[in-house]
Structures are given as C-alpha cells and as structure tokens.
Amino acid sequence: MNVTERVIVEQFPFWQAALTQPLPTVDATIVVVVGCGTSYYLAQTVASAFNLNGKRAIAVPGGEWARRPEAYLAHYQDALVIALSRSGESTETVEAVQASRARGLKTIGITCESESSLAKGSDQVVFAPTHPSEGIVMSSSASLMLLLGLRLAGSPVDAHIAATAERAMQTLDRQVDTTVLSRTHFVYLGGGAYYGLASEGALKLQEMSLTYTQVFHPLEYRHGPVSLVDDHTCVVLIYSPQTHEEETTLYSELKDKGALVIGVGGPGDLHVEVSETGLDRSLAILPALQLFGERLARHKGLDSTAPRHLTKVVRLS
C-alpha cells in the first residue's frame, strides 16, 4: 500500500470534526464559489447545492474570477465569494480572493491550512486539517472541503456519512479486476449536482494513472461522443435519484455498444449501492472514485505519489 492509497483509506476519522464545526452564515443574494483543479470541481458541486437549497450560485475557476468576473456574472456587486484551496496558496485562488475584496465583495475561505495566504486574506475562514501524509493527489482534503462546502450551502450531512462512504469505497474495490482495469477508454457521466463529482472522478483517474478521460452529462453523451464507445470503453455512470430511469436506459444502450459500465447508485456491470438521496450523496461516492484511480495506476505500474508534471501547490511564476 503506497502513501496515496493509505491516505484514501485512512481519511474517514478526519471527517468527524468537520461534521460539527461551526460555520459562518451565508446571507448574500448570490454566491460565487471558486477554486482550481479539484477545488474547482468541488466548487461546482457546492454551487449546485446552494442552488438546490434556494440560493443563486455559480462556480468559476479562480483565475477566471480574478481576471474577468463580468464574463460569468453580469451584476456581481452583491455576491459573496467562497474560495476553496487545500493549501491556501494556489496562485489563482488567492488572486480571486484579493480581487474580490478589492471590488468590495465579502469572502469566505475553505482550506486545510489555517495559516495560509487564503486564510489570512479572507474575511472569514473555514478550516479542516487533513491527513498529514497527503501528497500531490488530493483525496482526504477534497472530501473535507466538499463536506464543509455542502454544510455551508445548507445541506444536511448525515452523521454516519463517513461509514457510508467507506462502505461504498470497499464495495467498488472488491469488484474491480483486470477486466475493468484493462480498458483503455474511460468516461465519467454525472448530471446536475453530480457533474462536478464526475469531473473530479475523471481528474483523479487521469492524474493518478496518466489515462485520458472524458466527462459528460449523461444524456449529452448520446449526442456525438457515444461514437467512440467500443469494447475498450469503461463508463462510470453516477446516477441521480431524479433521473434514475432514463440513466438506466442509457446503461443498457452503452452495454449493447460494448462498454463496461460501473453503476454508482444504479444498475451497471459493476454496481455500488448508494442509499443517500440528499446532496451528501456526492460525499458518499467520492472516496470510491479516488481509490479507483489508484487501482488503475497500480495496474499500469505507475507511482501515483509522483504524478507527471504535477506539484502539490500550483503557483504561477
């Protein structure tokens, strides 16, 4: 077991403090959630949670919000900016907070480093310490920031979510074998609140195993991209409770075209039961996607503790 895998499987005790930590009140009329890489995909999920809980929200990459906010929001003068960064030092995310404050906007930082530039530069800080051995690949920290972001958006998070997520992770891991890992074309599908989760799952697989991945909304996949499906394809289909029936139909279509489908929360050649129907469903699924990336990396003989071209903190020179 390498360090990447150990951090993934040992992350769950770190969730407990984040479940009860006091959080700031979000009383703005519109919320902008920013981040980079994994943190941006988490931001997409958190923004969806705000919207589904009745508060207008949008997710924007940190660098984009720092440089051209008007391209994403016509009237942003009353917005609250929530910035996610594990290290609190990602250049574009720190810039996004600085630029927001210069425009007179209130900011909240979510980070795993309490003395970081993000923490010091935000009006309010939400902090959760992550696994001390976590390296370049974000796993425990991603789960923690997602947990805090969902709670900040007003979504209840079940007290037993860590046990549920660990069980889902183990369930998928028991089913993964060379039949799955020998596939060469990987696609992640998730809609609505789960599109950000699908994007993060794809990123984990790509950076850990150096495997090109694609991400689509489930029904959008039929409109052109499905032309690439064959018996080399593995599709990770994250089911939404609201569209379970039509996504089940999509599974059958993809299977008929030769794809092997991992059904997360619904039917598949491999199946992971997900009992949560609330917005913490994403949190219950995330560790399973993290460990799947590590399994493919190992199958390919790659060291996921040192992904090519990546560093733990991305700073612009």
C-alpha positions, 0 to 999 in steps of 0.5 A: 500500500503506497502513501496515496492509497493509505491516505484514501483509506485512512481519511474517514476519522478526519471527517468527524470534526468537520461534521460539527464545526461551526460555520459562518452564515451565508446571507448574500443574494448570490454566491460565487464559489471558486477554486482550481483543479479539484477545488474547482470541481468541488466548487461546482458541486457546492454551487449546485447545492446552494442552488438546490437549497434556494440560493443563486450560485455559480462556480468559476475557476479562480483565475477566471474570477480574478481576471474577468468576473463580468464574463460569468456574472453580469451584476456581481456587486452583491455576491459573496465569494467562497474560495476553496484551496487545500493549501491556501496558496494556489496562485489563482485562488488567492488572486480571486480572493484579493480581487474580490475584496478589492471590488468590495465583495465579502469572502469566505475561505475553505482550506486545510491550512489555517495559516495560509495566504487564503486564510489570512486574506479572507474575511472569514475562514473555514478550516479542516486539517487533513491527513498529514501524509497527503501528497500531490493527489488530493483525496482526504482534503477534497472530501473535507472541503466538499463536506464543509462546502455542502454544510455551508450551502445548507445541506444536511450531512448525515452523521454516519456519512463517513461509514457510508462512504467507506462502505461504498469505497470497499464495495467498488474495490472488491469488484474491480479486476483486470477486466475493468482495469484493462480498458483503455477508454474511460468516461465519467457521466454525472448530471446536475449536482453530480457533474462536478463529482464526475469531473473530479472522478475523471481528474483523479483517474487521469492524474493518478494513472496518466489515462485520458478521460472524458466527462459528460452529462449523461444524456449529452453523451448520446449526442456525438461522443457515444461514437467512440464507445467500443469494447475498450470503453469503461463508463462510470455512470453516477446516477441521480435519484431524479433521473434514475430511469432514463440513466438506466436506459442509457446503461443498457444502450452503452452495454449493447455498444460494448462498454463496461459500465460501473453503476454508482447508485444504479444498475451497471456491470459493476454496481455500488449501492448508494442509499443517500438521496440528499446532496451528501450523496456526492460525499458518499461516492467520492472516496470510491472514485479516488481509490479507483484511480489508484487501482488503475495506476497500480495496474499500469505500474505507475507511482501515483505519489509522483504524478507527471508534471504535477506539484502539490501547490500550483503557483504561477511564476 
